[in-house]
């Protein structure tokens, strides 16, 4: 009888420890699953993969999180949550690299990006259906990648280089039909960066070839700026690893007729070198 009384008194403690042991076994299994998902989604190569990665990001956020009725020992739970955080960061970084956008591990912001990207794809498909030009597609492939600005003349002033102890650099990233230019001015104590983003189209039948920059944004926002809210007509020339672009930016823009590095130019004149190419 005494044994039964002692057993009854210890039963809650025994059950609690047995439950924690069983949960710990499951949490170690969950830890390995999170590790495998991290490796699986470390690199994203297509829109389809990116859309699925957003779902995985949301799934990982709540997948078997410790809570009431699901607790193991502290060490096992802390190890699980460290892996969860690492997996989320890895997936978010892969999405950022693929999309050229930064939203951290915010599921809602990545969902918003996914809807915007789906709309872009639909719009692009409609455009291709009406103007499926293989020469244009081939030209767009040649323009893809990262470019370093050697010259960027705006309002008669070359923005690139050192002036008054401030050094300015600019890079251009062309991905699919997106054209982004990031300009950074570095002083002794701080740096200031601005980013313009456009969608663009090209016409390879003209001489020189033509480009239109559209749907401009400044630092990710549609606001007041001479480049924003208008179509900016341009001409361009791609030779080897050098890309020259002349963009009309006046209030009533007329497509430029020539490329020049003269400071008197009223157009935005860019001379770009493909990143990694030998000078």
N, C-alpha and C positions, 0 to 999 in steps of 0.2 A: 504493500500500500504506500509506503514511504517513497518507494522508487517512482510510483505513478504520480505522486504529488510533485516530486522534484522534476519529473519529465514534463508535467503540465506547466510548471512554473517556467521551465527553460524553453518550452515550445516556441513562443514568439521570437525569442532571441535566435534559436536555431533556424527557424523559418526565414527570419530576416537575413541571416548570413547566407543561407542557401539561395535565397532570391538574388542577393547581391552577387553571389558567385555565378549564377546562371546569366544574369544581366552582363557581368563582366566578360563572360565568354562571348556573348552576342556583340558587345561593344568592340571587342578585339576583331571580330569578323567584320563589323561595320568600318572600323579603321582601315582594314585592308581594301574594302570596296572603295572608300574615299581615295586611297592611294592609286588604285587602278583607274578611277575616273580622272584623276589629276593627269596621269600619263596619257590617257586616251584623248583628252581635250587640251593638251598642252599647245598644239598647233592647229589652227583652223584654216582650211584651204578653199572653202566655198561658201556661198550664201546659205545653202541648205544646211551645212554643218554649223554655221553661225546661228541660224535660227534655232537649231536643236540645242546648241550650247546655252542659249538663254533659258530654255526649259531646264537643262541640267543644273544651271546656276540656282534657279529657284528650288529645285528638288533637293540639292545638297544643303541649302540653307536650313531646311527643317527635317532632314532625313535622320530619324532616330536620335533626336536631341534628348539629352538627359532631362528628366522631369519626374513628376509624381508617378510612382509605380514603375519607373525605369531608371533606377540608380544603381551604380556599381561603386567600387571603392574610388576615392578621390583621385588617385594616381591614374587609373584607367580612364576616368572621365576627362581629366585634364589633357591626357595624351590624345584622346579622341577629338576634343575641341580644337587642339592645336592643328591637327591634321585637317579638320574641317575648314579652318581659317585659311590654311595653306592651299587647299584645293580650290576654294572660292577665289583666292587671289590669282592663282594660276589660270583659271578659266577666264576671269575678268581681263587679265593681261592679254590672253590670246584673242579675246574679242576686241580689245583696244588696238592691237597690232593689225588685225584684219580690217577693222572699220575706220581706223584713224580717228576714233573718238575715245574720250576718257570718261567713264561713268563709274569707276570703282566696282564695288560689288552690289550696286543698287539694281535690284531686279526690275523695278518699275521703269527706271531710265533706259535699261537695255531693252525692255519690252517696247518702249516708245521708239527707240532706234529701229527695232525690227519692223514695226509698222511703217516707219518712214522709208526703210530700205525696200520693203515689199512694194510700196507705191512707186519708188524709183524704178524698180524692175518692170512693173507693169507699164509705166510710161515709156521706158526704153524699148520694150517689146512692141508697143504700138508704133513707135518711131521707126523701128527696123522693118515693121510690116509695110510701111509706106515708102521707105527709102533704104532698102537693104543693099547698100553699096559696098562690095568687097574691098574696093580701094580705100574707102573711109575706114573700114574695120582694120585693114592692114596698117594704115597710117596711125590709128589710135594705139596699136600695139607698139609701134616705134616710139611713141611719145611717153609711154608709161615709165614710171620710176621717179627717182629723186634727182634734182638738178640744183647746182650751186650757182648763185647769181654772181657774175663778174662785173656786170654793169646794170644799174637800175636807175635810169634818169627820169625824174618826175619834176615838172615845172622848171626845167632847165638845170636841175641839180642832180649830180650823181650821188645817190644815197649810200652807195657801197664804199667802204673804206674808213679811214680815220679823219675826223674833223673836230677841231676844238677839244681834243682829248677824249672824244667819244668814238668808238669803233662800231660800225654797223655792218652786219652780215645778213644775207637772206637766202633761204632755200625754198625751192618749189617742189611740191609733190604732186604728181599726176597719177591718179588711180581711177581706172575705168573712165568715166566722163566727168571726173572731179579735178579741179585745178586749185591747189592751195599754195599760198605763198606766206611764209613766216619770216618776218623781218625783226631782228633783234639788235637793239642799240645798247652797247655795254659801256658804262662809265666806270669810274674808280670804285664806287661803292655799290652800285646797283645796276640792274639791267631792265630794259623796257622792251616788251615784245608785242607786236600786233600781227594778227593773222587774217588774211583775206581768203575767202573761199568762194569759188564759182563753179557752176556747171558749164560745160563748153561743148561746142560743135565745131567741126572743121569742114571745109570745102576744098578738096584736092584738085578740082578742075580748074581753079583760077591760078593766075600767075601774077604776083606771088600768091601762094596758098593763103586761104582766109580762115580766120578763127573768130567765133563770137563767144564772149564771156557773158554768162547770164546768171540771174538769181543770186547776186552777190550778197555775202554776209561778212561782217566785221567782227572778229572774235566770237564767231558762232551766233551772232545776233543780226537781225535785220533792223537797221537803224539809220540815222542821218549820216551820210557820208557821200561824197561825190561819186564813188564807185558803186554805191548800193542802189538797187531798185531800177537799174537800167540795163540794157544790152550794150556792151562795149565792143564795137567792131574792131577787129585786129587783122594783121597779116603776120605770117610766120615763115621761117625757113629752117629746116633741119638738115644739117650737113655733118656727117660723122657723129661726133659727140658734142656738137655745139648747136644750140637752139636759140635763134633770134626771134624776138616777138616785138612788134610795135602795136600799141593799144591806144585807140582814140579815147581820151578822157575829158574832153571839153564838154560844156553844157549841151551843145548840139553836135554830137560826135559824127565826124565823117571818117570813113575808113582810111587809115594811113596809106600813103603811096610808096613809101620807101623806108628802109632801115638806116638809122644814123646814130652816132654817139655824140653828135653836136649838142652842146648845152642849150642851144636856141630851140631845140625841138619842143613842140607843144604836145607831143604824144608821150606816152609812157613807153620808154625804150628799154628792153631787157636783152641782155646777152647772158645765156645760161650754159653751164658746162655740166655734162652728166657726171653725177657723183661717182667717184672711183676711177674716172677716166684719166689717163695721163695727159698733162698739159703740154 
